[in-house]
């Protein structure tokens, strides 16, 4: 826990915070939020548990900040900061790191991945922001995050699901693998129907994949077998001529058969 040491004034100009060794003790109200925070939801129960732990043991790991124009901007430690506010702590221990906007976004994403797993869509959105805003390739993003390029690509594919679909999946406790399986269904309305069935039945990933495979499988095409017996066609022509005659039209048919073909000649009186 950070506390109980001799405080000293931070010597850097325009940074009037006390320090314990290399750790700054900064009022919680002075810390600016991280604009690149990828995590969007913070479960109250989790924060309450963390707050209880901090109340008993203190903050074991300082928050990471950068100083911009003398003002502390959070890099990593959003949950610890929120828990400290819940406890009413006046200050929190912080370490200053050298990080530009790109580094701050990467560090924040990594910190969330390592300390408290975000849901798969928050992670995907964080990766998307890294790539889009800071001009990273998928390979560069993967290298910074310590994963493979294919893992980054798979996460980004999740963003093909709409925001309401993502919210439904998270709220119903479905997993990333459920979401990936549902991506195989292109039609949105059909996908919603299947999502509800999966959630209502609490289907496993394997059961979900089987369900979607059955739905997505192409239906067999029933083809009419070709008719080889020429007599069927002969009867068709004969019946057609008889129908014409019954209707008062003078018509006749003549059939000529050779070794190569069968010829029908229908004569209709003017």
C-alpha positions, 0 to 999 in steps of 0.5 A: 500500500502506498502511504505512511512515507514522508511526503515532499513537494513535486519539484516540476513547475506547475505540478503542485502535487506531493510525491512519495518517492517516485509516486505522486499523490494526486487528488482524485478530482484533478485526474482527467479521464482517458479519452481513449478508454476502451472500456464502456461498462463498469459493473457496480458489483465488481467496483464495489468488490474492488473498493472493499479490497482497497479499503482493507489493503490500500491501492497496491498498484499506482495508477498510470498518468501523463502530464499535459500542460501540468494536468494529470491525464489517466492512462491506466487505472480507471477501475481503481480510480472509480473505486477510490471515488466510491470510498471517498479517498481524497488522493490516489497514488500515480506514476507518471509515464511518457506516453503520447496519444497513441501510446496512451490508447495502447496502454489503456487497452492493454491494462484493461485486457490484463487486469479486468477482461472487457467484453469482446465488443469493447476490445474489438472497438478499442482495436478498431480505434487504434487502427483507425485513429492512429494509423496502425495496421492489423499487424502493428496493432497485434504486435503492440497487444501481444497477439496474432494478426488473425486474433485481431482480425477475428475481433474486428469481425465482431463489429459487423454485429449491430450495437443492439445485437452486441448489447443483447449478447452481453446482457444475455451472457453469450460468449464471443464464440456465440457471437462468431457463430452468429456472424455466419447468418447474413440476414439480420432478422434471421440472426435476431431470431436465432440469437433469441433462440440461443439465449432462451435455450441457453445453448452451448457454443457447440449447440449454437454452431449446429443450429446455425449450420442447419439453418445456413445449409442450402436446401436440396434442389429437387430436379425433375428427371428427364423423360426418355420415353418419346411416347410421352411426347407423342401422346402430348401432341396427339391430345393437343390436336384432339382438343383442337378438333373438339373445339371445332378447329379442323386439325390433323397430325402426321407422324414420320419416323426415321432412324435419326428422328421422329417428325410430327406435322400438325395441319390446321385448316384456315 
